[in-house]
């Protein structure tokens, strides 16, 4: 393996290139990419003025760096902010939430999403800011160059992560705190998946950022759910107990579920040991097996004709339950990990009727095919 070179990401690129995650040539007043696409080119101000702008208004210059572990953001009250938040809330209630409710199989779930979730969000900023970010992600599908929406998506997600950290400390004190933590974690994974739709795939890189966000969200979700079970009034407990997916979690990683995909792991010798030496490492083998079992439950759900609502629940939860070691191996571009990820996205196409799933799964499968080595291409026939 060639030595890794030290590489420092540019922090001075324009807003549009940052949002698209492409390299910016930083030419001013307009970079090459924005000139080529004939769109407005907006740069961050100097560090001092950028900080002042972030504290004074919600403007393109208030964008928060995703590398910042503890974002310090203060958005002043202004007519601009009130109108933007009203726009995001209106879009969530009228466009995003309603179709989701209609797909829910039980009245109690509709009641939670339609009535309880907005009320919880009004009292808990972690969930409220996540809703704003989720709504901005949706609106960006039709207006990818809207700088106000690009800024809102990034700022409100940063604010949501900050408030989520605060809520972790407080969740033992009341049922609603646990509810806000869990619903925020779920919606963050949906938002992360939805944000994949317009990402740059040339050259193709697996969406490990989305998977890693899910791992962090899962740790919060699991701990909060334990705390929520102490409160009879908890909405997340009602939510979980009324969905087959969550009820089946204890057996989700059983060996029987990965049966259709055992060929990816390869043959075993007479002693029952995999012939491929990569699988002799216990942590790697278990990560592959658990991920394949999860994908196997999704495949079974498709064969059983499970509802669109339940299928999308499984798609969103993949990032929550995939082993960290598997994500590490995807990041290392191990062929077996890439093939397994392609199988997940292939099955995820069954949820394309939901906007945040859309055409992303097939685009990811096609991207993965381009980087899977030739000797592994035979395993890509099924996903394609």
Steps between C-alpha positions, in 0.01 A plus 500: 500500500651840406571739789219737591584863435405771743212690348337807645149572379437851373294713736489801267288357217167649397172396663367312199813284460494422872135398482571277197818364666716572197839671484477877450775682308429804727521748212327826589255659453360177348666156502532283191220264602245776554606672176458173313149445640409870475386520864572753778833447677505588871811486720529502876623824648823526695503310828417806709215624283373143453461462875322831528268408214412167657407676818294770331289329236421187305685581181727305262791614717353330807582152372649275765800286418417129538849446640416709805427260791325759717343754264436833668210653316258773596236600248340828595128552476417671173224512243721303262544222752131489592393476136757231426397288799134544409581385148686193629230411753220546246682278251552231764135496612336525158742313274728271701299376795163443331610240241699326773190483720295360213747215461498414871318169557347579841293786632720532808804571280310764306405660831865510609634649176207734444435633850759402760819552298432869418407568864821336623700705246348824630650427842829337396736680267695189399191362324382841378834581333513151347157558346624829355809330352290212363257745339787698345641176354163436338468850355854487359391223263314760293728795578857360528660845466285680758764644731252567781396133500858375471591710801190394694568131437851520641434746781193325638666158483795640696262654752309173526819307574594754766157480665503121475820492705337719764189282508708186560600640840139575596302206365474311830283775645186470287331282239485771235877544514547136402233534232673802346836318499360193326289677240788738428733203443252338262440819304871577479560168322216576258646845437848357442361253246296774330808723474672231288275573202696793361849404615787494257582143386782573261738363613286261701554460874273289725270705727686422822407835658135395495585163652717652775231749597268203545744325732510803728124542484449133591700532820279789608181328385564172682590669828206739481258219421609317815428812702167557325368160606484632858227744393155361404425823311799463267404534132814331370413183693154502343660565162741207534248250635263560210748427221604145401848616409590620849337199665717269288832669584616238756505230226598726212860380485428127516690278257184388318444847352823511299425176316430659158833684504743241636678492165653839580680343796632215290543128573610333822747215535431161659551649846234763439750785465469754220767452235553873447759616752328839537225319692744343745490829689212464746401868506495527120306174459237596755459844341439343161264238642293750701466735206396218268244381756350848513484515120345153505213626717441778248492245218250286690286808562489566125395140429232526769358814340573721799354852482693796361499656845666197660751464217608863539534443875745219423691719253538785750597263782779335298739781595394461864578130525783434255818403692770766526757249373299456182505876440875499557540228235282693255723802556802281429330400171514130578327327207277278713377798702423695183306208353297462820423872504384471139257225605355732765446782253352260246228393744457862612367582150171356628460819704553741209142629524603693810676822402795460738577161343424592139752391237794500742521120544546420130747787458704359788491148352625636167774693676608196701516293183761741363740447791448129570801303366446285192536173691202599717275622219313168486359581843360827362260326261233460768495868610483617138 
